[in-house]
Amino acid sequence: MPLLFVFIIVVVIVAIYARRNAATRNCRWRQDRAGSKGALMKYNCVTCGVEAFRANGKPDRCLSKLNRPGL
Ligand SMILES: [Zn+2]
């Protein structure tokens, strides 16, 4: 039985790791032309709802962690 127990723990750890990875990779930035200011284009992250202004393309990562105290 101990083997089954270890197996369950591994599955849980992998699941947590995979979910955390997915949280940062699933960020989809959508351009919001209405909210843009001149050369600064506004981007909305569909996944976590973060807004960002960029002049040189969409952000390459999720910015939601900037608003949260350490993880
Ligand atoms: Zn995001």
N, CA, C, O and the ligand as a Tripos MOL2 file, in Angstrom:
@<TRIPOS>MOLECULE
protein
  285   283    72     0     0
PROTEIN
NO_CHARGES

@<TRIPOS>ATOM
      1 N           0.8000   -1.2330    0.0000 N.3       1 MET1
      2 CA          0.0000    0.0000    0.0000 C.3       1 MET1
      3 C           0.8340    1.2840    0.0000 C.2       1 MET1
      4 O           0.4110    2.2900   -0.5710 O.2       1 MET1
      5 N           2.0130    1.2640    0.6330 N.am      2 PRO2
      6 CA          2.8110    2.5100    0.6510 C.3       2 PRO2
      7 C           3.0950    3.0200   -0.7470 C.2       2 PRO2
      8 O           3.1760    4.2290   -0.9650 O.2       2 PRO2
      9 N           3.2490    2.1050   -1.7010 N.am      3 LEU3
     10 CA          3.5630    2.5060   -3.0700 C.3       3 LEU3
     11 C           2.4060    3.3220   -3.6600 C.2       3 LEU3
     12 O           2.6240    4.3240   -4.3410 O.2       3 LEU3
     13 N           1.1960    2.8840   -3.3920 N.am      4 LEU4
     14 CA          0.0180    3.5920   -3.8810 C.3       4 LEU4
     15 C          -0.0310    5.0020   -3.2880 C.2       4 LEU4
     16 O          -0.3760    5.9730   -3.9610 O.2       4 LEU4
     17 N           0.3270    5.0740   -2.0040 N.am      5 PHE5
     18 CA          0.3240    6.3620   -1.3130 C.3       5 PHE5
     19 C           1.3060    7.3250   -1.9660 C.2       5 PHE5
     20 O           0.9910    8.4900   -2.2080 O.2       5 PHE5
     21 N           2.5110    6.8100   -2.2470 N.am      6 VAL6
     22 CA          3.5330    7.6390   -2.9020 C.3       6 VAL6
     23 C           3.0500    8.0770   -4.2800 C.2       6 VAL6
     24 O           3.2390    9.2250   -4.6830 O.2       6 VAL6
     25 N           2.4240    7.1460   -4.9930 N.am      7 PHE7
     26 CA          1.9230    7.4350   -6.3320 C.3       7 PHE7
     27 C           0.9140    8.5900   -6.2820 C.2       7 PHE7
     28 O           0.9610    9.4960   -7.1140 O.2       7 PHE7
     29 N           0.0180    8.5510   -5.3190 N.am      8 ILE8
     30 CA         -1.0000    9.5990   -5.1920 C.3       8 ILE8
     31 C          -0.3430   10.9520   -4.9200 C.2       8 ILE8
     32 O          -0.7380   11.9700   -5.4890 O.2       8 ILE8
     33 N           0.6630   10.9510   -4.0440 N.am      9 ILE9
     34 CA          1.3500   12.2020   -3.7190 C.3       9 ILE9
     35 C           2.0170   12.7820   -4.9690 C.2       9 ILE9
     36 O           1.9470   13.9850   -5.2230 O.2       9 ILE9
     37 N           2.6640   11.9060   -5.7420 N.am     10 VAL10
     38 CA          3.3340   12.3620   -6.9700 C.3      10 VAL10
     39 C           2.3150   12.9660   -7.9350 C.2      10 VAL10
     40 O           2.5610   14.0150   -8.5300 O.2      10 VAL10
     41 N           1.1890   12.3080   -8.0860 N.am     11 VAL11
     42 CA          0.1520   12.8070   -8.9970 C.3      11 VAL11
     43 C          -0.3220   14.1960   -8.5630 C.2      11 VAL11
     44 O          -0.5050   15.0920   -9.3870 O.2      11 VAL11
     45 N          -0.5150   14.3520   -7.2530 N.am     12 VAL12
     46 CA         -0.9790   15.6420   -6.7410 C.3      12 VAL12
     47 C           0.0570   16.7350   -7.0110 C.2      12 VAL12
     48 O          -0.2880   17.8380   -7.4340 O.2      12 VAL12
     49 N           1.3300   16.4160   -6.7620 N.am     13 ILE13
     50 CA          2.3970   17.4000   -6.9870 C.3      13 ILE13
     51 C           2.4610   17.7950   -8.4600 C.2      13 ILE13
     52 O           2.5770   18.9740   -8.7950 O.2      13 ILE13
     53 N           2.3860   16.8010   -9.3260 N.am     14 VAL14
     54 CA          2.4270   17.0730  -10.7680 C.3      14 VAL14
     55 C           1.2390   17.9390  -11.1810 C.2      14 VAL14
     56 O           1.3750   18.8570  -11.9900 O.2      14 VAL14
     57 N           0.0850   17.6350  -10.6190 N.am     15 ALA15
     58 CA         -1.1210   18.3880  -10.9540 C.3      15 ALA15
     59 C          -0.9800   19.8460  -10.5400 C.2      15 ALA15
     60 O          -1.3520   20.7500  -11.2880 O.2      15 ALA15
     61 N          -0.4370   20.0720   -9.3360 N.am     16 ILE16
     62 CA         -0.2370   21.4410   -8.8560 C.3      16 ILE16
     63 C           0.7600   22.1680   -9.7450 C.2      16 ILE16
     64 O           0.5500   23.3220  -10.1210 O.2      16 ILE16
     65 N           1.8470   21.4800  -10.0760 N.am     17 TYR17
     66 CA          2.8880   22.0800  -10.9170 C.3      17 TYR17
     67 C           2.3340   22.4240  -12.2950 C.2      17 TYR17
     68 O           2.5930   23.5010  -12.8310 O.2      17 TYR17
     69 N           1.5720   21.4970  -12.8560 N.am     18 ALA18
     70 CA          1.0170   21.7050  -14.1910 C.3      18 ALA18
     71 C           0.0320   22.8730  -14.1820 C.2      18 ALA18
     72 O          -0.0160   23.6680  -15.1200 O.2      18 ALA18
     73 N          -0.7410   22.9620  -13.1210 N.am     19 ARG19
     74 CA         -1.7340   24.0320  -13.0500 C.3      19 ARG19
     75 C          -1.0380   25.3890  -12.9120 C.2      19 ARG19
     76 O          -1.4670   26.3830  -13.4980 O.2      19 ARG19
     77 N           0.0410   25.4110  -12.1280 N.am     20 ARG20
     78 CA          0.7540   26.6720  -11.9400 C.3      20 ARG20
     79 C           1.3880   27.1200  -13.2620 C.2      20 ARG20
     80 O           1.3920   28.3030  -13.6030 O.2      20 ARG20
     81 N           1.9190   26.1430  -13.9870 N.am     21 ASN21
     82 CA          2.5030   26.4470  -15.2870 C.3      21 ASN21
     83 C           1.4440   26.9700  -16.2470 C.2      21 ASN21
     84 O           1.6640   27.9300  -16.9850 O.2      21 ASN21
     85 N           0.3010   26.3190  -16.2180 N.am     22 ALA22
     86 CA         -0.7710   26.7000  -17.1310 C.3      22 ALA22
     87 C          -1.2430   28.1160  -16.8250 C.2      22 ALA22
     88 O          -1.6640   28.8470  -17.7220 O.2      22 ALA22
     89 N          -1.1710   28.4930  -15.5570 N.am     23 ALA23
     90 CA         -1.6680   29.8050  -15.1640 C.3      23 ALA23
     91 C          -0.8590   30.9160  -15.8130 C.2      23 ALA23
     92 O          -1.3930   31.9840  -16.1120 O.2      23 ALA23
     93 N           0.4140   30.6710  -16.0280 N.am     24 THR24
     94 CA          1.2330   31.7140  -16.6330 C.3      24 THR24
     95 C           1.2480   31.5930  -18.1520 C.2      24 THR24
     96 O           1.4280   32.5830  -18.8600 O.2      24 THR24
     97 N           1.0600   30.3870  -18.6390 N.am     25 ARG25
     98 CA          1.1480   30.2120  -20.0920 C.3      25 ARG25
     99 C          -0.1560   30.4960  -20.7920 C.2      25 ARG25
    100 O          -0.1690   30.7890  -21.9880 O.2      25 ARG25
    101 N          -1.2440   30.4140  -20.0740 N.am     26 ASN26
    102 CA         -2.5290   30.5980  -20.7240 C.3      26 ASN26
    103 C          -2.8860   32.0650  -20.9000 C.2      26 ASN26
    104 O          -3.9750   32.4000  -21.3660 O.2      26 ASN26
    105 N          -1.9600   32.9320  -20.5250 N.am     27 CYS27
    106 CA         -2.2290   34.3510  -20.6770 C.3      27 CYS27
    107 C          -2.3870   34.6910  -22.1460 C.2      27 CYS27
    108 O          -1.4920   34.4540  -22.9580 O.2      27 CYS27
    109 N          -3.5300   35.2450  -22.4670 N.am     28 ARG28
    110 CA         -3.7520   35.6530  -23.8560 C.3      28 ARG28
    111 C          -3.9860   37.1490  -23.8740 C.2      28 ARG28
    112 O          -4.9460   37.6600  -23.2970 O.2      28 ARG28
    113 N          -3.1000   37.8200  -24.5390 N.am     29 TRP29
    114 CA         -3.1960   39.2720  -24.6090 C.3      29 TRP29
    115 C          -3.9900   39.6840  -25.8280 C.2      29 TRP29
    116 O          -3.7000   39.2910  -26.9590 O.2      29 TRP29
    117 N          -4.9920   40.4810  -25.5610 N.am     30 ARG30
    118 CA         -5.8230   40.9790  -26.6490 C.3      30 ARG30
    119 C          -5.6120   42.4810  -26.7620 C.2      30 ARG30
    120 O          -5.5940   43.2130  -25.7720 O.2      30 ARG30
    121 N          -5.4560   42.8990  -27.9770 N.am     31 GLN31
    122 CA         -5.2620   44.3230  -28.2100 C.3      31 GLN31
    123 C          -6.5920   45.0620  -28.0370 C.2      31 GLN31
    124 O          -7.6330   44.6310  -28.5320 O.2      31 GLN31
    125 N          -6.5280   46.1550  -27.3400 N.am     32 ASP32
    126 CA         -7.7290   46.9550  -27.1280 C.3      32 ASP32
    127 C          -7.5280   48.3220  -27.7680 C.2      32 ASP32
    128 O          -6.9900   49.2440  -27.1550 O.2      32 ASP32
    129 N          -7.9650   48.4280  -28.9920 N.am     33 ARG33
    130 CA         -7.7340   49.6710  -29.7430 C.3      33 ARG33
    131 C          -8.4290   50.8620  -29.1030 C.2      33 ARG33
    132 O          -7.9230   51.9840  -29.1460 O.2      33 ARG33
    133 N          -9.5840   50.6150  -28.5110 N.am     34 ALA34
    134 CA        -10.3470   51.7100  -27.9190 C.3      34 ALA34
    135 C          -9.6080   52.3320  -26.7340 C.2      34 ALA34
    136 O          -9.7400   53.5270  -26.4690 O.2      34 ALA34
    137 N          -8.8190   51.5020  -26.0170 N.am     35 GLY35
    138 CA         -8.1540   51.9980  -24.8180 C.3      35 GLY35
    139 C          -6.7470   52.4950  -25.0830 C.2      35 GLY35
    140 O          -6.0660   52.9400  -24.1590 O.2      35 GLY35
    141 N          -6.3010   52.4290  -26.3240 N.am     36 SER36
    142 CA         -4.9350   52.8200  -26.6310 C.3      36 SER36
    143 C          -4.7450   54.3250  -26.5620 C.2      36 SER36
    144 O          -5.6490   55.1050  -26.8620 O.2      36 SER36
    145 N          -3.5310   54.7090  -26.1550 N.am     37 LYS37
    146 CA         -3.2170   56.1330  -26.0650 C.3      37 LYS37
    147 C          -2.0480   56.4360  -26.9780 C.2      37 LYS37
    148 O          -0.8980   56.1680  -26.6310 O.2      37 LYS37
    149 N          -2.3280   56.9830  -28.1210 N.am     38 GLY38
    150 CA         -1.2680   57.3080  -29.0620 C.3      38 GLY38
    151 C          -0.4820   56.0790  -29.4730 C.2      38 GLY38
    152 O          -1.0440   55.1230  -30.0100 O.2      38 GLY38
    153 N           0.8270   56.1050  -29.2190 N.am     39 ALA39
    154 CA          1.6870   54.9900  -29.6130 C.3      39 ALA39
    155 C           1.5540   53.8310  -28.6400 C.2      39 ALA39
    156 O           1.9450   52.7070  -28.9560 O.2      39 ALA39
    157 N           1.0100   54.0890  -27.4690 N.am     40 LEU40
    158 CA          0.8690   53.0200  -26.4790 C.3      40 LEU40
    159 C          -0.4090   52.2270  -26.7470 C.2      40 LEU40
    160 O          -1.5240   52.7380  -26.6420 O.2      40 LEU40
    161 N          -0.2010   50.9780  -27.0910 N.am     41 MET41
    162 CA         -1.3520   50.1220  -27.3150 C.3      41 MET41
    163 C          -1.7520   49.4770  -25.9990 C.2      41 MET41
    164 O          -0.9120   49.0970  -25.1830 O.2      41 MET41
    165 N          -3.0310   49.3710  -25.8260 N.am     42 LYS42
    166 CA         -3.5190   48.7480  -24.6030 C.3      42 LYS42
    167 C          -3.7710   47.2710  -24.8530 C.2      42 LYS42
    168 O          -4.3550   46.8880  -25.8670 O.2      42 LYS42
    169 N          -3.3210   46.4490  -23.9130 N.am     43 TYR43
    170 CA         -3.5350   45.0050  -24.0140 C.3      43 TYR43
    171 C          -4.2440   44.5070  -22.7640 C.2      43 TYR43
    172 O          -3.9270   44.9090  -21.6440 O.2      43 TYR43
    173 N          -5.1890   43.6410  -22.9780 N.am     44 ASN44
    174 CA         -5.8830   42.9990  -21.8690 C.3      44 ASN44
    175 C          -5.5390   41.5250  -21.8370 C.2      44 ASN44
    176 O          -5.5670   40.8540  -22.8680 O.2      44 ASN44
    177 N          -5.2150   41.0200  -20.6640 N.am     45 CYS45
    178 CA         -5.0150   39.5860  -20.5240 C.3      45 CYS45
    179 C          -6.3810   38.9560  -20.3020 C.2      45 CYS45
    180 O          -7.0690   39.2430  -19.3220 O.2      45 CYS45
    181 N          -6.7510   38.1000  -21.2270 N.am     46 VAL46
    182 CA         -8.0690   37.4810  -21.1360 C.3      46 VAL46
    183 C          -8.1610   36.5570  -19.9380 C.2      46 VAL46
    184 O          -9.2240   36.4080  -19.3360 O.2      46 VAL46
    185 N          -7.0390   35.9380  -19.5960 N.am     47 THR47
    186 CA         -7.0370   34.9210  -18.5450 C.3      47 THR47
    187 C          -7.1630   35.5220  -17.1540 C.2      47 THR47
    188 O          -7.9630   35.0530  -16.3430 O.2      47 THR47
    189 N          -6.3700   36.5670  -16.8710 N.am     48 CYS48
    190 CA         -6.3900   37.0890  -15.5020 C.3      48 CYS48
    191 C          -6.8640   38.5350  -15.4390 C.2      48 CYS48
    192 O          -6.8990   39.1210  -14.3570 O.2      48 CYS48
    193 N          -7.2280   39.1180  -16.5660 N.am     49 GLY49
    194 CA         -7.8460   40.4250  -16.5510 C.3      49 GLY49
    195 C          -6.9060   41.5810  -16.2950 C.2      49 GLY49
    196 O          -7.3560   42.6790  -15.9670 O.2      49 GLY49
    197 N          -5.6070   41.3590  -16.4380 N.am     50 VAL50
    198 CA         -4.6370   42.4250  -16.2170 C.3      50 VAL50
    199 C          -4.5640   43.3150  -17.4570 C.2      50 VAL50
    200 O          -4.6530   42.8380  -18.5880 O.2      50 VAL50
    201 N          -4.4020   44.6000  -17.2230 N.am     51 GLU51
    202 CA         -4.2380   45.5320  -18.3320 C.3      51 GLU51
    203 C          -2.7860   45.9710  -18.4170 C.2      51 GLU51
    204 O          -2.1130   46.1170  -17.3960 O.2      51 GLU51
    205 N          -2.3050   46.1820  -19.6370 N.am     52 ALA52
    206 CA         -0.9280   46.6220  -19.8140 C.3      52 ALA52
    207 C          -0.8550   47.5280  -21.0310 C.2      52 ALA52
    208 O          -1.5890   47.3490  -22.0030 O.2      52 ALA52
    209 N           0.0440   48.5070  -20.9610 N.am     53 PHE53
    210 CA          0.2670   49.3910  -22.1010 C.3      53 PHE53
    211 C           1.6500   49.1100  -22.6610 C.2      53 PHE53
    212 O           2.6430   49.1130  -21.9330 O.2      53 PHE53
    213 N           1.7000   48.8690  -23.9480 N.am     54 ARG54
    214 CA          2.9680   48.5610  -24.6020 C.3      54 ARG54
    215 C           3.0260   49.2770  -25.9460 C.2      54 ARG54
    216 O           2.0230   49.4100  -26.6480 O.2      54 ARG54
    217 N           4.2390   49.7360  -26.2840 N.am     55 ALA55
    218 CA          4.4160   50.3770  -27.5870 C.3      55 ALA55
    219 C           5.0330   49.4080  -28.5790 C.2      55 ALA55
    220 O           5.0120   49.6420  -29.7870 O.2      55 ALA55
    221 N           5.5880   48.3070  -28.0560 N.am     56 ASN56
    222 CA          6.3180   47.3850  -28.9360 C.3      56 ASN56
    223 C           5.7780   45.9630  -28.8490 C.2      56 ASN56
    224 O           6.5370   45.0100  -28.6740 O.2      56 ASN56
    225 N           4.4900   45.8320  -28.9690 N.am     57 GLY57
    226 CA          3.9070   44.4860  -28.9910 C.3      57 GLY57
    227 C           3.3920   44.0350  -27.6440 C.2      57 GLY57
    228 O           3.6200   44.6750  -26.6180 O.2      57 GLY57
    229 N           2.7030   42.9320  -27.6760 N.am     58 LYS58
    230 CA          2.0850   42.4420  -26.4460 C.3      58 LYS58
    231 C           3.1290   41.9460  -25.4480 C.2      58 LYS58
    232 O           4.2100   41.5060  -25.8370 O.2      58 LYS58
    233 N           2.7980   42.0210  -24.1680 N.am     59 PRO59
    234 CA          3.7150   41.5260  -23.1260 C.3      59 PRO59
    235 C           3.9930   40.0420  -23.3270 C.2      59 PRO59
    236 O           3.1250   39.2980  -23.7820 O.2      59 PRO59
    237 N           5.2080   39.6160  -22.9840 N.am     60 ASP60
    238 CA          5.5730   38.2200  -23.2200 C.3      60 ASP60
    239 C           5.2660   37.3420  -22.0160 C.2      60 ASP60
    240 O           5.4960   36.1330  -22.0560 O.2      60 ASP60
    241 N           4.7570   37.9280  -20.9610 N.am     61 ARG61
    242 CA          4.4230   37.1010  -19.7980 C.3      61 ARG61
    243 C           3.2650   37.7160  -19.0480 C.2      61 ARG61
    244 O           2.8260   38.8270  -19.3460 O.2      61 ARG61
    245 N           2.7840   36.9840  -18.0820 N.am     62 CYS62
    246 CA          1.6510   37.4860  -17.3120 C.3      62 CYS62
    247 C           2.1320   38.4980  -16.2870 C.2      62 CYS62
    248 O           3.1680   38.3070  -15.6500 O.2      62 CYS62
    249 N           1.3830   39.5600  -16.1340 N.am     63 LEU63
    250 CA          1.7750   40.6160  -15.2160 C.3      63 LEU63
    251 C           0.9430   40.5850  -13.9450 C.2      63 LEU63
    252 O           1.0830   41.4570  -13.0880 O.2      63 LEU63
    253 N           0.0950   39.6070  -13.8210 N.am     64 SER64
    254 CA         -0.7970   39.5880  -12.6670 C.3      64 SER64
    255 C          -0.0270   39.4210  -11.3710 C.2      64 SER64
    256 O          -0.4760   39.8720  -10.3170 O.2      64 SER64
    257 N           1.1440   38.7660  -11.4400 N.am     65 LYS65
    258 CA          1.9160   38.5250  -10.2290 C.3      65 LYS65
    259 C           2.5140   39.8060   -9.6620 C.2      65 LYS65
    260 O           2.8770   39.8640   -8.4870 O.2      65 LYS65
    261 N           2.6140   40.8230  -10.4960 N.am     66 LEU66
    262 CA          3.1720   42.0880  -10.0280 C.3      66 LEU66
    263 C           2.2600   42.7370   -9.0030 C.2      66 LEU66
    264 O           2.7040   43.5150   -8.1590 O.2      66 LEU66
    265 N           0.9910   42.4110   -9.0890 N.am     67 ASN67
    266 CA          0.0290   43.0300   -8.1890 C.3      67 ASN67
    267 C          -0.1880   42.2200   -6.9170 C.2      67 ASN67
    268 O          -0.8630   42.6640   -5.9890 O.2      67 ASN67
    269 N           0.3990   41.0170   -6.8900 N.am     68 ARG68
    270 CA          0.1900   40.1720   -5.7280 C.3      68 ARG68
    271 C           1.4470   40.0960   -4.8920 C.2      68 ARG68
    272 O           2.5410   39.9500   -5.4370 O.2      68 ARG68
    273 N           1.3190   40.1890   -3.6140 N.am     69 PRO69
    274 CA          2.4780   40.0050   -2.7340 C.3      69 PRO69
    275 C           2.9940   38.5850   -2.8270 C.2      69 PRO69
    276 O           2.2200   37.6300   -2.8820 O.2      69 PRO69
    277 N           4.2910   38.4590   -2.8450 N.am     70 GLY70
    278 CA          5.0440   37.2100   -3.0410 C.3      70 GLY70
    279 C           4.2920   35.8940   -3.0110 C.2      70 GLY70
    280 O           3.2590   35.7600   -2.3560 O.2      70 GLY70
    281 N           4.8230   34.9410   -3.7230 N.am     71 LEU71
    282 CA          4.1980   33.6360   -3.7480 C.3      71 LEU71
    283 C           5.1700   32.6150   -3.1960 C.2      71 LEU71
    284 O           4.8450   31.4290   -3.1240 O.2      71 LEU71
    285 ZN         -2.4320   36.9950  -17.5050 Zn       72 ZN72
@<TRIPOS>BOND
     1     1     2 1
     2     2     3 1
     3     3     4 2
     4     3     5 am
     5     5     6 1
     6     6     7 1
     7     7     8 2
     8     7     9 am
     9     9    10 1
    10    10    11 1
    11    11    12 2
    12    11    13 am
    13    13    14 1
    14    14    15 1
    15    15    16 2
    16    15    17 am
    17    17    18 1
    18    18    19 1
    19    19    20 2
    20    19    21 am
    21    21    22 1
    22    22    23 1
    23    23    24 2
    24    23    25 am
    25    25    26 1
    26    26    27 1
    27    27    28 2
    28    27    29 am
    29    29    30 1
    30    30    31 1
    31    31    32 2
    32    31    33 am
    33    33    34 1
    34    34    35 1
    35    35    36 2
    36    35    37 am
    37    37    38 1
    38    38    39 1
    39    39    40 2
    40    39    41 am
    41    41    42 1
    42    42    43 1
    43    43    44 2
    44    43    45 am
    45    45    46 1
    46    46    47 1
    47    47    48 2
    48    47    49 am
    49    49    50 1
    50    50    51 1
    51    51    52 2
    52    51    53 am
    53    53    54 1
    54    54    55 1
    55    55    56 2
    56    55    57 am
    57    57    58 1
    58    58    59 1
    59    59    60 2
    60    59    61 am
    61    61    62 1
    62    62    63 1
    63    63    64 2
    64    63    65 am
    65    65    66 1
    66    66    67 1
    67    67    68 2
    68    67    69 am
    69    69    70 1
    70    70    71 1
    71    71    72 2
    72    71    73 am
    73    73    74 1
    74    74    75 1
    75    75    76 2
    76    75    77 am
    77    77    78 1
    78    78    79 1
    79    79    80 2
    80    79    81 am
    81    81    82 1
    82    82    83 1
    83    83    84 2
    84    83    85 am
    85    85    86 1
    86    86    87 1
    87    87    88 2
    88    87    89 am
    89    89    90 1
    90    90    91 1
    91    91    92 2
    92    91    93 am
    93    93    94 1
    94    94    95 1
    95    95    96 2
    96    95    97 am
    97    97    98 1
    98    98    99 1
    99    99   100 2
   100    99   101 am
   101   101   102 1
   102   102   103 1
   103   103   104 2
   104   103   105 am
   105   105   106 1
   106   106   107 1
   107   107   108 2
   108   107   109 am
   109   109   110 1
   110   110   111 1
   111   111   112 2
   112   111   113 am
   113   113   114 1
   114   114   115 1
   115   115   116 2
   116   115   117 am
   117   117   118 1
   118   118   119 1
   119   119   120 2
   120   119   121 am
   121   121   122 1
   122   122   123 1
   123   123   124 2
   124   123   125 am
   125   125   126 1
   126   126   127 1
   127   127   128 2
   128   127   129 am
   129   129   130 1
   130   130   131 1
   131   131   132 2
   132   131   133 am
   133   133   134 1
   134   134   135 1
   135   135   136 2
   136   135   137 am
   137   137   138 1
   138   138   139 1
   139   139   140 2
   140   139   141 am
   141   141   142 1
   142   142   143 1
   143   143   144 2
   144   143   145 am
   145   145   146 1
   146   146   147 1
   147   147   148 2
   148   147   149 am
   149   149   150 1
   150   150   151 1
   151   151   152 2
   152   151   153 am
   153   153   154 1
   154   154   155 1
   155   155   156 2
   156   155   157 am
   157   157   158 1
   158   158   159 1
   159   159   160 2
   160   159   161 am
   161   161   162 1
   162   162   163 1
   163   163   164 2
   164   163   165 am
   165   165   166 1
   166   166   167 1
   167   167   168 2
   168   167   169 am
   169   169   170 1
   170   170   171 1
   171   171   172 2
   172   171   173 am
   173   173   174 1
   174   174   175 1
   175   175   176 2
   176   175   177 am
   177   177   178 1
   178   178   179 1
   179   179   180 2
   180   179   181 am
   181   181   182 1
   182   182   183 1
   183   183   184 2
   184   183   185 am
   185   185   186 1
   186   186   187 1
   187   187   188 2
   188   187   189 am
   189   189   190 1
   190   190   191 1
   191   191   192 2
   192   191   193 am
   193   193   194 1
   194   194   195 1
   195   195   196 2
   196   195   197 am
   197   197   198 1
   198   198   199 1
   199   199   200 2
   200   199   201 am
   201   201   202 1
   202   202   203 1
   203   203   204 2
   204   203   205 am
   205   205   206 1
   206   206   207 1
   207   207   208 2
   208   207   209 am
   209   209   210 1
   210   210   211 1
   211   211   212 2
   212   211   213 am
   213   213   214 1
   214   214   215 1
   215   215   216 2
   216   215   217 am
   217   217   218 1
   218   218   219 1
   219   219   220 2
   220   219   221 am
   221   221   222 1
   222   222   223 1
   223   223   224 2
   224   223   225 am
   225   225   226 1
   226   226   227 1
   227   227   228 2
   228   227   229 am
   229   229   230 1
   230   230   231 1
   231   231   232 2
   232   231   233 am
   233   233   234 1
   234   234   235 1
   235   235   236 2
   236   235   237 am
   237   237   238 1
   238   238   239 1
   239   239   240 2
   240   239   241 am
   241   241   242 1
   242   242   243 1
   243   243   244 2
   244   243   245 am
   245   245   246 1
   246   246   247 1
   247   247   248 2
   248   247   249 am
   249   249   250 1
   250   250   251 1
   251   251   252 2
   252   251   253 am
   253   253   254 1
   254   254   255 1
   255   255   256 2
   256   255   257 am
   257   257   258 1
   258   258   259 1
   259   259   260 2
   260   259   261 am
   261   261   262 1
   262   262   263 1
   263   263   264 2
   264   263   265 am
   265   265   266 1
   266   266   267 1
   267   267   268 2
   268   267   269 am
   269   269   270 1
   270   270   271 1
   271   271   272 2
   272   271   273 am
   273   273   274 1
   274   274   275 1
   275   275   276 2
   276   275   277 am
   277   277   278 1
   278   278   279 1
   279   279   280 2
   280   279   281 am
   281   281   282 1
   282   282   283 1
   283   283   284 2
@<TRIPOS>SUBSTRUCTURE
     1 MET1         2 RESIDUE 1 A MET
     2 PRO2         6 RESIDUE 1 A PRO
     3 LEU3        10 RESIDUE 1 A LEU
     4 LEU4        14 RESIDUE 1 A LEU
     5 PHE5        18 RESIDUE 1 A PHE
     6 VAL6        22 RESIDUE 1 A VAL
     7 PHE7        26 RESIDUE 1 A PHE
     8 ILE8        30 RESIDUE 1 A ILE
     9 ILE9        34 RESIDUE 1 A ILE
    10 VAL10       38 RESIDUE 1 A VAL
    11 VAL11       42 RESIDUE 1 A VAL
    12 VAL12       46 RESIDUE 1 A VAL
    13 ILE13       50 RESIDUE 1 A ILE
    14 VAL14       54 RESIDUE 1 A VAL
    15 ALA15       58 RESIDUE 1 A ALA
    16 ILE16       62 RESIDUE 1 A ILE
    17 TYR17       66 RESIDUE 1 A TYR
    18 ALA18       70 RESIDUE 1 A ALA
    19 ARG19       74 RESIDUE 1 A ARG
    20 ARG20       78 RESIDUE 1 A ARG
    21 ASN21       82 RESIDUE 1 A ASN
    22 ALA22       86 RESIDUE 1 A ALA
    23 ALA23       90 RESIDUE 1 A ALA
    24 THR24       94 RESIDUE 1 A THR
    25 ARG25       98 RESIDUE 1 A ARG
    26 ASN26      102 RESIDUE 1 A ASN
    27 CYS27      106 RESIDUE 1 A CYS
    28 ARG28      110 RESIDUE 1 A ARG
    29 TRP29      114 RESIDUE 1 A TRP
    30 ARG30      118 RESIDUE 1 A ARG
    31 GLN31      122 RESIDUE 1 A GLN
    32 ASP32      126 RESIDUE 1 A ASP
    33 ARG33      130 RESIDUE 1 A ARG
    34 ALA34      134 RESIDUE 1 A ALA
    35 GLY35      138 RESIDUE 1 A GLY
    36 SER36      142 RESIDUE 1 A SER
    37 LYS37      146 RESIDUE 1 A LYS
    38 GLY38      150 RESIDUE 1 A GLY
    39 ALA39      154 RESIDUE 1 A ALA
    40 LEU40      158 RESIDUE 1 A LEU
    41 MET41      162 RESIDUE 1 A MET
    42 LYS42      166 RESIDUE 1 A LYS
    43 TYR43      170 RESIDUE 1 A TYR
    44 ASN44      174 RESIDUE 1 A ASN
    45 CYS45      178 RESIDUE 1 A CYS
    46 VAL46      182 RESIDUE 1 A VAL
    47 THR47      186 RESIDUE 1 A THR
    48 CYS48      190 RESIDUE 1 A CYS
    49 GLY49      194 RESIDUE 1 A GLY
    50 VAL50      198 RESIDUE 1 A VAL
    51 GLU51      202 RESIDUE 1 A GLU
    52 ALA52      206 RESIDUE 1 A ALA
    53 PHE53      210 RESIDUE 1 A PHE
    54 ARG54      214 RESIDUE 1 A ARG
    55 ALA55      218 RESIDUE 1 A ALA
    56 ASN56      222 RESIDUE 1 A ASN
    57 GLY57      226 RESIDUE 1 A GLY
    58 LYS58      230 RESIDUE 1 A LYS
    59 PRO59      234 RESIDUE 1 A PRO
    60 ASP60      238 RESIDUE 1 A ASP
    61 ARG61      242 RESIDUE 1 A ARG
    62 CYS62      246 RESIDUE 1 A CYS
    63 LEU63      250 RESIDUE 1 A LEU
    64 SER64      254 RESIDUE 1 A SER
    65 LYS65      258 RESIDUE 1 A LYS
    66 LEU66      262 RESIDUE 1 A LEU
    67 ASN67      266 RESIDUE 1 A ASN
    68 ARG68      270 RESIDUE 1 A ARG
    69 PRO69      274 RESIDUE 1 A PRO
    70 GLY70      278 RESIDUE 1 A GLY
    71 LEU71      282 RESIDUE 1 A LEU
    72 ZN72       285 GROUP 0 **** ****
